[in-house]
């Protein structure tokens, strides 16, 4: 009799709580690239680069046309992705020691593992945390090696008998993870490609596998927008003399460098695209393609020489805007979405898709509702953008972006403010902050930013 009761109770659990069944909870793969700006894929309207796998994912899923990071630098942005919180809340960036344990405890890998998922991570974690090995069931944390000032920075991982590019290595580790994942549990796999990030210490900057050498060989890339000297001269002196300008000299200050850098950057994206195709092929081989959600985004945007600058870090959309795609084979929905979505939305989205409770401390919103036929009641009118790392070579800044307006200022020089009417000036060419006609709008945006900032919990 006792055995019958136990058996019946087990059946009730399965019926009432479908999240405990592998059949009812999806596998999830989260793919993060490094420094891939929003328009660096074909589906976004870029006809210079073929990205068939990214394009296929976008055409079959939800493509977010207005996806942004709240902090345009890898360390802080990745911490925001992990924890679903703004930088000023989690307090993590370069030079801050380890990320604080309470934020790791609410991070998506910790919550999903506790919720019954088999978890894995391969690539650039990008956040200083000594407990990394215990955060995932299977994990390997690696990035470019700065001690090598040549291609070895990207070519030091070994498959078989030879070294391979980090992109190839990450793709292969993903394939092995899919093959070996247990049948009794759903899996959550995070892949963090170092590409297309330049290898900063190297003269060549960009590196890729030899089979991609011929890509773009005869391609001529048109010069960047806003490349006239006036846009550079409009920057405050600490920007003109900072890291953004230094790296422009590394990559873009001559036509030869510009063409070489653009080809290298896009070859590295094409290599990621190729690996995405191999990963999806493996899902089909293992019979897991019908129940695996794939989410794709980048950790921040990138300058191609606009304003005679390179890198990211600044509050312009070049830095803030990124690609984002959610593909769920169980959903019949496929569309482009214009709502503003953020890096802090990744964690609650992953947890929502996994059917586990979303911690109330997360500041992002779940995007899972966009996979349903009816558009979700998505309430976001604005978001804070910030870069709080206090370092001489990059001026810290903060601001507010709405659908139609952007306001920002430099923390160490709050008198320098910038205001843009994004509806009529999407390239952010005309700073209206000193225009008397727009003083009321400037005061409104400044006040709105200060109010929102005061509502966001500060880690200090």
C-alpha positions in Angstrom: 0.0 0.0 0.0 2.8 2.4 0.9 4.5 1.7 -2.5 1.2 2.5 -4.3 0.9 5.8 -2.4 4.4 6.8 -3.1 3.9 6.0 -6.8 0.7 7.9 -7.0 2.3 10.9 -5.3 5.1 10.8 -7.8 2.6 10.9 -10.7 0.8 13.9 -9.1 4.2 15.7 -8.9 4.8 15.1 -12.6 1.3 16.3 -13.5 1.2 19.3 -11.2 4.8 20.4 -11.6 5.8 19.8 -15.3 9.0 21.8 -14.7 10.5 18.7 -13.0 10.2 16.8 -16.3 12.9 17.1 -19.1 10.1 16.9 -21.6 8.4 20.1 -20.3 11.4 22.3 -19.6 13.6 23.4 -22.5 17.3 23.1 -22.9 18.8 26.6 -23.2 21.9 27.8 -24.9 23.0 31.4 -24.3 25.5 32.7 -26.8 27.4 35.9 -25.9 29.9 37.6 -28.3 32.4 40.3 -27.4 32.3 43.8 -29.0 29.7 42.9 -31.7 27.7 46.0 -32.4 24.0 45.8 -33.3 24.4 46.0 -37.0 27.2 43.6 -37.5 25.1 40.8 -38.9 23.1 40.5 -42.2 19.6 40.4 -40.7 20.1 43.9 -39.2 20.5 45.2 -42.7 24.2 44.9 -43.1 24.8 43.7 -46.7 28.6 43.7 -46.3 28.8 40.6 -44.1 27.2 37.1 -44.7 26.0 35.7 -41.4 23.6 32.9 -42.5 23.3 31.2 -39.1 22.7 34.4 -37.1 20.2 35.5 -39.8 18.4 32.1 -39.7 18.2 32.3 -36.0 16.7 35.8 -36.2 14.3 34.9 -39.0 13.0 31.9 -37.1 12.8 33.7 -33.7 12.4 37.1 -32.1 14.8 39.8 -33.3 15.0 42.8 -31.0 15.8 45.8 -33.1 16.4 48.0 -30.1 18.6 46.0 -27.7 21.0 47.8 -25.5 23.5 47.2 -22.7 23.2 49.4 -19.6 27.0 49.6 -19.3 29.2 49.6 -22.4 32.3 47.7 -21.1 32.7 43.9 -20.8 33.3 43.5 -17.1 30.3 45.5 -15.8 28.0 44.4 -18.6 28.7 40.7 -18.0 28.1 41.2 -14.3 24.7 42.8 -15.3 23.9 39.9 -17.6 24.7 37.4 -14.8 22.8 39.2 -12.1 20.0 41.1 -13.9 21.0 44.3 -12.2 22.5 47.7 -13.1 26.2 48.4 -12.5 25.5 50.9 -9.8 23.6 48.1 -8.0 26.1 45.2 -8.3 29.1 47.5 -8.1 31.3 45.3 -10.2 33.7 46.5 -12.9 37.4 46.4 -13.4 39.6 47.1 -10.4 36.8 46.3 -7.9 38.1 42.9 -6.6 35.6 40.0 -6.8 31.9 40.4 -7.5 30.0 40.2 -4.2 28.6 36.8 -3.3 25.0 37.9 -2.8 24.9 38.8 -6.5 26.3 35.5 -7.5 23.7 33.8 -5.3 20.9 35.5 -7.4 22.8 35.0 -10.7 21.1 32.9 -13.4 23.6 30.0 -13.3 23.2 29.6 -9.6 19.4 29.8 -9.6 19.1 27.5 -12.6 21.5 24.9 -11.2 19.6 24.9 -7.9 16.4 24.6 -10.0 17.5 21.3 -11.5 19.3 22.3 -14.6 22.6 20.7 -15.8 24.7 23.8 -16.4 27.8 24.5 -18.4 30.0 27.4 -19.4 32.8 27.8 -21.9 34.7 30.9 -22.8 35.2 34.4 -21.3 33.5 34.7 -18.0 34.7 38.2 -17.7 33.9 38.6 -14.0 36.4 38.1 -11.2 35.0 35.3 -9.0 37.1 32.7 -7.3 34.2 30.3 -6.9 33.7 29.9 -10.7 34.4 26.2 -10.7 31.5 25.6 -8.3 29.1 27.8 -10.2 28.5 25.3 -13.1 28.4 21.6 -13.3 30.9 21.8 -16.1 32.8 25.0 -16.7 36.0 26.4 -18.3 36.9 30.0 -18.1 39.4 31.4 -20.7 40.0 34.5 -22.7 42.7 36.0 -24.9 46.2 35.8 -23.3 47.7 39.3 -23.1 51.2 38.0 -22.5 51.3 37.0 -26.1 51.6 40.0 -28.3 50.8 38.1 -31.5 48.4 35.5 -32.8 49.2 33.2 -29.8 46.8 35.4 -27.8 44.0 33.7 -29.7 45.7 30.5 -30.6 46.8 28.6 -27.5 43.9 26.1 -26.8 44.5 22.6 -28.2 42.2 20.3 -30.0 43.7 17.0 -31.1 47.4 17.7 -31.8 47.3 21.4 -32.6 46.3 24.8 -31.3 43.1 26.3 -32.6 41.4 29.7 -32.5 39.4 30.3 -29.3 36.2 30.4 -31.4 36.8 26.9 -32.8 37.7 25.6 -29.3 34.5 27.1 -27.7 32.4 25.7 -30.5 33.8 22.2 -30.0 33.4 22.3 -26.3 29.7 23.2 -26.9 29.3 20.2 -29.2 30.9 17.9 -26.6 28.7 19.3 -23.8 25.5 18.7 -25.9 26.6 15.1 -26.6 27.4 14.3 -23.0 24.5 16.1 -21.3 22.4 13.8 -19.1 19.0 12.7 -20.4 17.2 13.0 -17.1 17.8 16.8 -16.8 17.4 19.8 -19.0 20.7 21.7 -19.7 21.7 25.3 -19.6 24.8 26.1 -21.6 26.5 29.5 -21.7 28.9 30.1 -24.5 31.0 33.3 -24.3 33.1 33.9 -27.4 36.1 36.2 -27.1 35.6 37.2 -30.7 35.3 39.6 -32.4 37.3 41.5 -29.7 40.6 42.7 -31.0 43.7 41.3 -29.4 44.9 44.7 -28.0 48.6 43.9 -27.4 49.1 42.7 -30.9 50.0 44.9 -33.9 47.7 42.9 -36.1 44.7 43.2 -33.6 42.4 40.7 -35.3 43.0 36.9 -35.7 40.9 34.1 -37.2 41.2 30.5 -38.5 43.0 30.2 -41.9 39.9 28.8 -43.6 38.4 32.3 -43.3 41.3 34.1 -45.0 39.5 34.6 -48.3 36.4 36.2 -46.8 36.1 39.9 -47.7 39.5 39.7 -49.5 38.2 41.8 -52.4 35.6 43.7 -50.3 36.0 47.5 -49.9 34.3 48.8 -46.8 32.9 52.3 -47.0 34.3 54.7 -44.5 32.6 55.3 -41.1 29.8 57.8 -40.6 30.6 61.0 -38.7 34.2 60.7 -39.6 34.8 64.4 -40.2 37.1 66.2 -37.8 34.3 68.4 -36.5 32.7 65.4 -34.6 36.0 64.6 -32.9 36.6 68.3 -32.0 33.2 68.4 -30.4 34.4 65.9 -27.8 35.6 67.2 -24.4 39.4 67.0 -24.0 39.4 64.0 -21.8 37.7 62.0 -24.6 39.9 63.5 -27.3 43.0 62.4 -25.3 41.6 59.2 -23.9 41.6 55.5 -24.8 38.9 55.8 -27.5 41.3 58.0 -29.5 44.4 55.9 -28.7 42.7 52.8 -30.1 41.5 54.7 -33.2 45.2 55.1 -34.0 45.7 51.4 -33.6 42.9 50.4 -36.0 41.4 53.1 -38.1 43.6 56.2 -38.6 44.6 55.3 -42.1 42.6 53.8 -45.0 44.9 50.7 -45.0 44.4 50.1 -41.3 40.6 50.7 -41.6 40.2 48.2 -44.4 42.4 45.6 -42.7 40.6 46.0 -39.3 37.1 45.8 -40.8 37.9 42.6 -42.7 39.5 41.1 -39.6 36.5 42.0 -37.4 34.0 40.6 -39.8 36.0 37.4 -40.4 35.9 36.8 -36.7 32.1 37.2 -36.7 31.8 34.9 -39.6 33.8 32.3 -37.7 31.3 32.5 -34.8 28.5 32.2 -37.3 30.0 29.0 -38.6 30.3 27.5 -35.1 26.7 28.4 -34.5 25.8 26.3 -37.5 27.8 23.3 -36.2 26.1 23.6 -32.8 22.7 23.5 -34.3 23.6 20.5 -36.4 24.7 18.7 -33.2 21.4 19.5 -31.6 19.6 17.8 -34.5 21.9 14.8 -34.3 21.2 14.4 -30.6 17.4 14.9 -31.1 17.5 18.0 -29.0 16.7 20.7 -31.6 13.0 20.7 -30.9 13.4 21.5 -27.2 16.4 23.9 -27.1 16.0 27.6 -26.8 18.8 29.7 -28.2 19.5 33.3 -27.0 22.1 35.4 -28.7 23.5 38.8 -27.9 26.8 40.8 -27.4 28.3 42.3 -24.3 28.5 45.9 -25.7 28.7 47.8 -29.0 31.7 49.1 -30.9 33.0 52.1 -32.7 34.2 51.6 -36.3 35.9 55.0 -36.3 32.8 57.2 -36.0 33.8 60.6 -34.5 37.4 59.4 -35.1 37.2 57.1 -32.1 37.4 53.3 -31.4 36.5 51.0 -28.6 33.2 51.5 -26.7 32.7 53.0 -23.2 30.9 56.2 -24.3 27.2 56.8 -24.0 26.5 57.0 -27.8 24.5 54.2 -29.4 27.6 52.9 -31.1 28.6 51.6 -27.6 25.3 50.8 -26.2 23.3 49.1 -29.0 23.8 45.3 -29.5 22.2 42.4 -31.4 19.7 40.3 -29.5 17.8 37.2 -30.6 15.6 34.7 -28.9 14.8 31.5 -30.8 12.4 29.0 -29.3 11.5 26.0 -31.5 8.3 25.5 -29.5 7.0 28.9 -30.4 5.3 29.7 -33.7 6.1 33.4 -33.3 8.9 35.0 -35.4 9.0 38.8 -35.7 11.0 41.9 -35.2 10.4 43.8 -32.0 10.9 47.5 -31.5 10.6 47.6 -27.7 13.8 48.6 -25.8 15.3 45.5 -24.2 18.5 45.3 -22.1 21.3 43.1 -21.0 19.7 43.1 -17.5 16.7 41.3 -19.1 18.8 38.2 -19.9 18.8 36.7 -16.4 15.0 37.0 -15.7 14.3 35.7 -19.2 16.4 32.6 -18.7 14.8 31.9 -15.4 11.3 32.5 -16.7 12.0 30.1 -19.6 13.3 27.5 -17.2 10.3 27.7 -15.0 12.2 28.7 -11.9 11.4 31.6 -9.5 12.9 34.9 -10.5 14.5 36.7 -7.5 12.7 39.9 -6.6 16.0 41.7 -6.5 16.5 41.4 -10.3 16.0 44.8 -12.1 15.5 43.5 -15.6 12.3 42.2 -17.2 11.6 38.8 -18.7 11.3 38.8 -22.5 9.7 35.3 -22.6 6.3 36.9 -23.3 7.4 38.0 -26.8 7.4 34.3 -27.7 3.7 34.2 -27.3 1.1 35.2 -29.9 -0.1 38.2 -28.0 2.4 41.0 -27.4 3.3 41.2 -23.7 2.5 44.2 -21.5 6.1 45.4 -21.6 6.5 48.5 -19.5 9.8 50.3 -20.2 9.9 53.9 -21.1 13.6 54.5 -20.4 16.8 53.1 -18.9 19.9 54.3 -17.3 23.2 54.0 -19.2 26.3 54.3 -17.1 30.1 53.6 -17.1 31.2 54.0 -13.6 34.8 52.7 -13.7 37.0 55.5 -12.4 40.2 55.4 -14.5 42.1 58.2 -16.1 42.1 56.9 -19.6 38.2 56.6 -19.9 36.0 59.3 -18.4 33.1 57.8 -16.4 29.7 58.9 -17.5 26.0 58.4 -16.9 22.8 59.2 -18.6 19.2 58.3 -19.6 17.9 56.9 -22.9 14.2 56.9 -23.9 12.8 55.9 -27.2 13.2 59.4 -28.6 15.7 61.2 -26.4 19.1 60.7 -24.8 20.8 62.7 -22.1 24.2 62.1 -20.6 26.9 63.8 -18.7 30.5 63.0 -17.5 30.7 62.3 -13.8 33.9 64.2 -13.2 32.7 67.1 -15.3 28.9 67.3 -14.8 28.8 70.7 -16.6 29.4 68.9 -19.9 26.0 67.6 -20.9 24.8 66.2 -24.1 21.2 65.9 -25.3 20.0 64.3 -28.5 16.6 64.1 -30.3 16.9 60.5 -31.5 13.8 60.6 -33.6 15.1 63.3 -35.9 18.8 62.7 -35.2 19.5 58.9 -34.8 23.2 59.4 -35.4 23.5 61.8 -32.5 25.1 64.5 -34.5 23.5 67.6 -33.0 24.1 68.1 -29.3 21.1 70.2 -28.1 22.2 70.8 -24.5 23.4 74.3 -25.2 20.5 75.2 -27.5 18.2 77.7 -25.7 15.2 76.2 -27.5 15.7 72.9 -25.8 16.5 74.1 -22.2 13.2 72.9 -20.9 13.8 69.4 -22.4 17.3 69.4 -21.0 16.0 70.2 -17.5 13.3 67.5 -17.8 15.8 64.8 -18.9 18.3 65.8 -16.2 15.5 65.6 -13.6 14.2 62.4 -14.9 17.6 60.8 -14.8 18.3 62.0 -11.3 14.9 60.6 -10.1 15.5 57.2 -11.7 19.0 57.0 -10.4 17.8 57.7 -6.9 15.3 54.7 -7.2 18.0 52.2 -8.1 19.7 50.6 -5.2 23.4 51.5 -4.9 25.7 48.8 -3.8 27.5 51.2 -1.4 
